Amino acid sequence: MSPHRWDFISDNRADFGVKRICRVLGASRAGYYRHLATEQVRTERQAEEKRTVSEIRAIHAEHQGAYGAPRVHAELRARGRRINRKRVTRLMRINHIVGRHPRKKKRTTIADRAAPPTPDLVMQRPVELAQYSAAAFAEVCRRHGIRRSMGRVGSSYDNALAESFFQGLKRELLQGRRWTPKTQTRLELFRWPSYYNRRRRHSALGYLTPAEFEQQLIHVTYAVTRRMKPRVHSRGSADHRLPHQP
């Protein structure tokens, strides 16, 4: 039964009576009275849903429209809200709240298979590798407390984290935005690492921020260290008593 029919019955019951209207509409009087009995519950649920949507919109705006349902749900849970992720997804969908998604990749270079191959004129030892392993570069890293890392040839793990960082930067900060003054662009780019580490929730970390994950790791490490630390007995305890002399 459509809710509008129940409303129609309520609006006209004084003039025509519930029994007559229900007979004309083919509605159940028991269903109508059940609808009235649960009206307060529905009103409270609708009000709570509006508050939830307002919170979702606020979180979405705080993160520049980048958050989708998984991160919005994680943020709500972190704020003490007990809410199902499917419900967050539904509310965002019906209220047209959408996070940013990666753009579809466009193939810009198409090789001509019929054309003869062009030789590679680059030096046998890549310039980047030479610069990276140079003594001067190593000294600069040491002076600034930077620990270098170089993966094996053919391994993508050395660049995976950096590529993930810049992918998020392009999608969540630069995509769809235009900054005319360079000073504003520099300021936003300077703020991004702080946001990335302190406020942005990462799916790889169970939707914790890196700062939260680090604190959690510190607490766990401290607890394990205390548990593994040998107990120190006081003097005169049972473990330190001298053997009984006959």
N, C-alpha and C positions, 0 to 999 in steps of 0.2 A: 504494500500500500504506500502510495506517495505521501510524503509529509504534508504536501500542499492540501491533500484531501482532509487530513486531520485538522489543519488550520481552517479550512472552509467550514467544517462541522462546528468548530469552536466559535467562529464568527457568526453563524446563523442558528445556533441551537436555541437561542432565546425566542426566535420568531417561529421556528418550525419544529423544534424538538429533535433530540438526538435519534430517537427511534425512526422517525419518518425520513430524516436525511440519510441515515445509514441504509434504509430500505431502498431509497431511490438510487443511491450511489453503489449499492451492492457491497457495502462495507460492513465489517463486524463491529457491533457495539462493544464487545469485550476487548477487541483490538484498540478501539478508540479510548476506552477508559484506561487501558494499559499504557497507551501513549501519554495520557495526562499524568499518570502516576510516575512516569520516568522523566517528566519534563524538566524537573530541577536538575537531575543528574546530567541530562543532555546539555543544559545551559552551562553548568559548571565545566563540563568537558569541552565545550566550544570556547569558553573563556580561557581555559588552560591551554588549548591548542593555539589560540591567538597569541598568548604570551610566549609560547614556544617558538612560533614563527617569528615573532619580534626578536627573540634571542638569536635565532638562526640568521636573520637579516643583519643583526649587529655584528656577529662573528664574521659573516661573509664580507661585510664592509671593512672591518678591522684588518682583514687580510687582502684588501684590494681586489676582492671578487675572485681570488684564486682558489679558495677552498671548495671542494666538492663535498658530497655527503659523508665519505669516510672521515675526513679531517674535521668537519663540522661536528660529527657525532663524537669524535675523540675529545674535542674541545668542550663540548657540553658535559661529557662524563668527568673531565678534569675539573669542571666547575661545580661538581656535586649533583648534576642532574642524572637521574636514573631514567634512561630513555633507550628504546630499541633502535638499532641502526636502520632497520627497514622503515620505521616510522619517520625518521629524519629524511630518508630518501623520498618517501611519499610526500611529505610536507614540502620539500624543496621542489619536487616535480610539479605539484598542483599550484604552487605559488611562483613558478617560473624563476627559481633561484638556481643558477647554473654556475659551476666552477669553470676554471680555464682548463682546456684540454690541449694536448700537443697538436700542432698543425699537421695536416697530411703532407708527407714528404713528396716533393716534386723532383723528378729526375731532370737535371739540367744538362748533363753531359751524356750524349749518346755516341758511342764509338762507331765509326764507319768500318765495318769488317772488311770491306773491299780495299781500303786504303792501306799502303805499306806502313809497317810500324815505325815509330820515331824512336831513335836511340835515346837512352837516358844519359845525359851529359853531367849529371851530378857526381861529385867526388865519391869515391868508394866509401870513405868514412863520412857519415852524415855530419853536417855542420853543427846541428843541435847537440849531438853526442859529444863532439869535440869541445863545445862551449861548456856543456854540463860537467864534464869530467876535468875541465881545466883547473889548475891549481888556484888561479885567482878567484874563480867562481866558488871553489870549495872554501877558500879563506873567508869570503864574504858571508857564506852560509854559516860558517863556524862562529864568526863574530856576532852574528845576529841570532844565534841560537836556533838555526834552521837545520833540521835533520833531513838529509837528502835521501831519495829513494829512486832506484832505477830498476825497472822490470827487465825480464829476459827479452830477447828479440822474438817477436811474434806473440808476446803475451800482452793482453789488453788490460790486465788488472792495474797497471801503473797509472793508466789514464781514466779508469772507470769512475773513480770518485770525482775527479776534476770535471769530467764530462757531465756527470749527474748534477754537479753544482751549477755549471753554466747552462745546462738545459733548463733547470728550475729558474735561473735568473732570466733567461730569455722568455720563458713561458709566463711566469708569474709577475715579472716586473716590467719587461719591455714590450711584450706582445700587446698590440692594440692601444698603446699610449704614445703620445707625441710631446716632446719637450723642446721648446724653442731655445731657451737659454742653455748654454753648455754648463753653467754653474749649477743649475737645477739637476741636470743629468749626473754630474759628478757627485752631488750631494746624495742623490738617491742610490747611486752605485756604491757610495761609501757606507750607506746605512744597511745595504743588503746583507753583508756578512754577519752583522750583529743580529739582524732579524732571523737569518738562516740558522744561526746557532742557538739563539735564546727563545725564539717564539714559534718558528715554523715546526710543525709536526711532521715527522718522517715515517713513512710506512715501513721502512727497513728497521726502524727502532721500535716497532710496535706502537706507532703514533705518539711517541714521546718526542720532546725537543731534545737536541743534543745535550743541552745543559741539564735537563732532567735525567737523561740517560746516564750522564757522567756522575751526577750525584747518587743515583741509584747504584751504579757500579762501585762507587767509593764506599757506600754503606755496606754493600754485600762483601766487598773485599775486607773491610774492617771487621765485620762479624766473623768471617771465615778465619781471619788472622787471630782473633781473640780465642776462637774455639780450638785452634791448633797450637796455641801458645802453651808450653808445659806449665803445670801448676807448681808454685813455689810454696813449700810447706814451712810453717813457722817452727822455730826451735822447740824441741820437746814434744813434737808431734809423734804419732805412732811410727811414721816412716823413718824418723831419724833417731829413734831410741837405740841405745847401745845394746848389744846382745847380753843376755843374763849370764853373769859369772857364777859358776858352781861353787 
